[in-house]
Amino acid sequence: MENAEHQETIAAQATAPGRGGVAIIRLSGPAVPSIMQVLLGCSLLPRDARYLPFRDSDGEVIDIGIAIFFPHPHSFTGEDVLELHGHGGPVVVDLILQRVLQLGARLARSGEFSERAFLNGKMDLAQAEAVADLIDASSQQAARSAIRSLQGEFSNDIHSLAERLIHLRMYLEAALDFAEEEIDFLGDEKIALGLKQILEHLSLVQHKAKQGSFLREGITLVIAGQPNVGKSSLLNALSGHEIAIVTDIPGTTRDVLRNVILIDGLPVHVMDTAGLRESADVVEQEGIKRAYSEMEKADLILYLLEANKNQADAITALPSKMASHPVLFIRNKIDLTHELPSLTTVNGHDVISLSVKSGAGLSLLKDHIKKRIGFQSSAEGLYFARRRHLEALTKAESHIKNSFTQLMESHLGELAAEDLRLAHLALCEITGEFSADDLLGRIFSSFCVGK
């Protein structure tokens, strides 16, 4: 690391702030051995946990705890690292931090430990992001997917794709160098077959990454419909407790109510909105305006109807503002019409009949929500992918397909080779082999302090 900032010794609390039984303070950098000698009064053997006092500038004991030294390069950051495990009181933690800062360390920025691990080659960028994703995982399946990425499964697939692209580029470049020979290298089926195999592998990686992206970012559902069709009751039923006020008075919900639920490990951001109708009430008008605003950003709109009304007419009369958005129609209150839960199609739209009051059909609704967005809860080997990963994979796919077209249809080997180079660069953006400094700054600034 050439940056002078990265030659400084950094320190931060690695455990959550607040009161607790134990707090861990982590240090990393070249001054760790000297700080350790003064703070602890001795040098520690590598990875040997010692119980001993931490002392201030006057030699007084600040705390008594466990210290562990990890010499470079065999540490999380690849630098000398010292961990101090002390008592978890905020005052004690602050005193220890003040002392190590006096001895030459500085407070770490958010994610700076992981950033140094990346810059020192201890992990690639996808693995570094997986550290933060594992901490933020909202379900067991999400945590397992983050662990897979942290262990390098995602990165290994990306590296494998990149290696295959490199070999294909070498073969194509050689063909271009011998263009004057009688042998038609560009017409060789080896290149076409190689491109097809790479696209097949890339498609599998994209599928796993997309599923993992659902686990990380979740989806947004907006519950919409006219007043008194059961929107707030549906929010309460999906959430498992009373969030929204439910009355027979039209216009009870005037603002957007939000809650996050899990459907088989999938985070779902559910929003209940104001009933859609003409109203002279200024507050209700604002609520309806906000409802349409949330629909613009929704992954799926749940549009509620009453089961005893003509559903075909209601679907045809769908507000024009919702016409271009994905909508799932729900016929509520089938307990009044004595129907069984069902999934049908009307005028090309999916319609689920259920009863929020009795709960009949709610499981059908949850399963169909997963199906509509393409989430597979039983899928194995998912990566905990981010939006930038999906964008890079899509970019790589586009360039590979362009390369195939340039080669097989236009017979332009030079342009085909350039597209393969751009596809390779897109894949390398995922692991950080080619990354702009501003991208790294945005990524690591979202991490916890101490990681």
FENBELLIN-V800616 format. One record per pair of residues at least 6 apart in sequence whose C-alpha atoms are under 7 Angstrom apart, sorted by the first residue. I is the first residue (numbers start at 1). J is the second residue. D is the distance in Angstrom with one decimal. If there is no record, write none. Layout:
BEGIN
i = (I/I)
j = (J/J)
d = (D/D)
END
This chain:
BEGIN
i = (1/7/7/8/9/9/9/9/9/9/9/10/10/10/10/10/10/10/11/11/11/11/11/11/11/12/12/12/12/12/12/12/13/13/13/13/14/14/14/14/14/15/15/18/19/19/19/20/20/21/21/22/22/22/22/23/23/23/23/24/24/24/24/25/25/25/26/26/26/26/27/27/27/28/28/28/28/29/29/29/30/32/32/32/35/35/36/36/37/39/39/40/40/40/44/45/46/46/46/47/47/47/48/48/49/49/49/50/50/50/51/51/51/52/52/52/53/53/53/53/54/54/54/54/55/55/56/56/62/63/64/65/65/66/66/66/67/67/67/68/68/68/69/69/69/70/70/70/71/71/71/72/72/72/73/75/76/77/77/77/77/77/77/78/78/78/108/109/110/110/110/110/110/110/110/111/111/111/111/111/111/111/112/112/113/113/114/114/115/117/118/118/118/124/124/125/125/125/126/126/126/127/127/127/130/130/130/131/132/133/134/134/134/137/139/140/141/142/142/142/142/145/145/145/145/146/146/148/149/149/154/155/158/161/162/162/165/165/168/168/169/169/172/175/175/176/192/195/199/206/208/208/209/209/209/209/209/210/210/211/211/212/212/212/212/213/213/213/213/214/215/215/215/215/216/218/218/218/219/219/219/219/220/220/220/220/220/220/221/221/221/221/221/221/221/221/221/222/222/222/222/222/222/222/222/222/223/223/223/223/223/223/223/224/224/224/224/224/224/224/224/225/225/225/225/225/226/226/226/227/227/227/227/228/228/229/229/229/231/231/232/232/232/232/233/233/234/235/236/236/236/237/239/251/251/251/253/253/254/254/254/254/255/255/255/256/256/256/256/256/257/257/257/258/258/258/259/259/259/260/260/260/260/261/261/261/262/263/264/273/274/274/274/275/276/279/295/300/300/301/301/301/302/302/302/302/303/303/303/303/304/304/304/304/305/305/305/306/306/306/307/307/307/307/308/312/328/328/329/329/329/330/330/330/331/331/331/332/332/332/332/333/333/333/334/334/334/335/341/341/341/341/342/342/343/343/343/343/344/344/344/345/352/353/354/354/354/355/389/392/392/392/392/393/395/395/396/396/396/399/399/399/399/400/400/400/402/403/403/403/403/404/406/406/406/406/407/407/428/429)
j = (119/29/30/29/27/28/29/30/31/105/106/27/28/29/105/106/107/108/26/27/28/105/106/107/108/25/26/27/107/108/449/450/24/25/26/450/24/25/26/450/451/23/24/90/88/89/90/88/89/87/88/85/86/87/88/85/86/87/88/83/84/85/86/83/84/85/82/83/84/450/81/82/83/79/80/81/82/79/80/81/80/80/81/82/100/103/42/43/43/54/55/53/54/55/69/69/69/70/71/68/69/70/68/69/66/67/68/66/67/68/65/66/67/64/65/66/61/63/64/65/61/62/63/64/61/62/62/99/96/86/86/85/86/84/85/86/83/84/85/82/83/84/81/82/83/80/81/82/79/80/81/78/79/80/79/81/117/113/114/116/117/120/122/117/120/122/449/449/444/445/446/447/448/449/450/444/445/447/448/449/450/451/444/451/450/451/128/451/444/123/124/125/128/431/432/430/431/432/155/430/431/149/150/152/146/149/150/150/447/146/143/146/147/143/265/265/265/215/216/265/384/212/382/383/384/383/384/383/383/384/383/431/427/198/424/427/420/424/191/194/417/420/417/185/186/413/404/404/397/393/382/383/382/383/384/385/390/385/390/375/382/382/383/384/385/384/385/386/387/266/265/266/267/384/384/266/267/268/267/268/269/299/268/269/270/298/299/300/268/269/270/271/298/299/300/301/302/270/271/272/294/295/298/300/301/302/231/271/272/273/301/302/303/231/272/273/275/301/302/303/304/275/276/303/304/305/275/276/277/250/251/275/276/248/250/304/305/306/272/304/244/245/246/272/246/356/356/272/242/243/244/356/261/274/275/284/273/274/274/283/284/287/273/274/287/271/272/273/274/291/271/272/273/270/271/272/269/270/271/267/268/269/270/267/268/269/268/366/377/291/287/288/291/288/288/285/301/326/327/326/327/328/327/328/329/330/327/328/329/330/329/330/331/332/330/331/332/331/332/333/331/332/333/334/337/346/350/351/350/351/352/351/352/353/352/353/354/353/354/355/356/354/355/356/353/354/355/355/353/354/360/361/352/353/350/351/352/353/350/351/352/351/365/361/360/361/362/361/430/426/427/429/430/427/423/426/423/426/427/419/420/422/423/419/420/423/419/416/417/419/420/416/412/413/415/416/413/416/434/435)
d = (6.7/6.7/7.0/6.1/6.9/5.5/4.0/6.1/5.8/4.8/6.4/5.6/5.4/6.4/5.2/4.9/5.6/5.0/5.6/4.3/6.6/6.2/6.0/5.1/5.4/5.7/5.6/6.8/5.8/5.7/6.7/5.1/5.8/4.3/6.2/5.5/5.4/5.6/6.1/4.2/6.6/5.7/5.6/6.0/5.5/5.0/6.2/4.4/6.4/5.8/5.0/6.5/5.7/4.6/4.3/5.8/5.4/5.7/4.4/6.6/5.5/4.6/6.3/5.7/5.1/6.6/5.9/4.6/6.5/6.9/5.5/5.1/6.4/6.1/5.6/4.4/6.6/5.6/5.5/6.7/6.3/6.1/6.6/6.6/6.8/5.9/7.0/6.5/5.4/5.7/5.5/6.5/5.4/6.6/6.2/6.9/5.4/5.5/6.3/5.7/5.4/5.6/5.9/6.9/6.2/5.7/4.9/5.3/5.4/6.7/5.4/4.4/6.6/5.6/5.8/6.4/6.0/5.8/4.2/6.3/5.7/5.6/5.4/5.9/4.5/5.4/6.2/6.3/7.0/6.6/6.5/5.5/4.6/6.0/5.0/6.7/5.7/4.7/6.2/5.8/5.3/6.8/6.0/4.7/6.6/5.9/5.0/6.2/6.7/4.4/6.2/5.3/4.4/4.6/5.7/6.5/6.2/6.1/6.7/5.4/3.9/6.9/6.7/6.0/5.9/6.3/6.9/6.3/6.6/5.2/6.9/5.4/5.4/4.2/6.9/4.8/5.9/4.5/5.8/5.8/6.7/4.9/6.9/6.6/6.7/5.2/6.0/5.6/6.4/6.2/5.5/6.3/6.6/5.3/6.3/6.8/4.7/4.9/6.6/6.2/5.2/5.8/4.5/6.4/5.4/5.9/5.2/6.5/5.8/6.1/5.4/5.1/6.7/5.2/5.4/7.0/5.9/5.5/6.7/6.9/7.0/6.8/5.5/5.1/5.0/6.5/4.9/6.3/5.6/6.3/6.0/6.5/6.5/6.7/5.8/6.7/6.8/6.6/6.7/7.0/6.2/6.6/6.6/5.2/6.3/6.8/7.0/6.8/7.0/6.6/4.9/6.0/6.5/5.3/6.7/5.2/6.8/7.0/6.9/6.1/6.5/5.4/4.9/4.3/5.2/5.9/4.7/5.6/6.9/6.6/6.9/5.3/6.5/7.0/6.3/6.0/4.4/5.4/6.6/5.1/6.1/6.1/5.9/4.7/6.1/5.2/5.2/6.7/7.0/6.0/4.8/6.2/5.8/6.2/5.1/5.7/6.9/6.0/4.8/6.3/7.0/6.2/6.1/6.6/4.9/6.0/6.1/5.9/5.0/6.2/6.0/4.8/6.1/6.7/7.0/6.0/6.9/6.9/6.0/4.9/6.3/5.7/5.8/5.3/5.1/6.8/4.5/4.6/6.2/5.3/6.1/4.2/6.6/6.6/5.8/6.2/6.0/5.8/6.4/6.8/5.5/7.0/6.2/6.1/6.5/6.6/5.8/6.4/5.1/5.7/6.5/6.8/6.0/6.7/6.1/6.9/6.7/5.0/4.9/6.9/5.4/4.7/6.4/6.2/4.9/6.3/5.7/4.9/7.0/6.8/5.5/5.1/6.7/5.8/4.6/6.6/5.9/5.4/6.6/6.6/5.5/4.5/6.0/5.9/5.3/6.6/5.9/7.0/6.0/5.2/5.5/5.4/6.2/6.8/6.1/6.3/6.7/5.3/5.8/6.2/4.7/6.1/6.1/5.0/5.9/6.7/6.6/6.1/4.8/6.0/6.0/4.7/6.0/6.6/5.9/4.8/6.0/5.4/5.2/6.3/4.8/5.4/5.7/5.7/6.6/6.6/5.8/6.3/6.3/4.7/6.3/5.6/4.8/5.8/6.0/4.5/6.2/6.1/5.2/5.2/6.6/6.5/4.7/6.8/6.7/5.7/5.3/5.9/5.2/5.0/6.3/4.9/5.7/5.2/7.0/5.7/4.6/6.5/5.9/5.2/6.5/5.7/6.9/7.0/5.7/4.6/6.8/6.5/5.8/5.3/6.3/7.0/6.8/6.6/6.9/6.4/4.1/5.5/6.4/5.0/6.4/6.6/5.3/6.4/6.0/6.3/6.6/4.1/6.9/5.3/6.3/6.9/5.3/7.0/6.5/5.4/5.7/5.7/5.8/5.7)
END
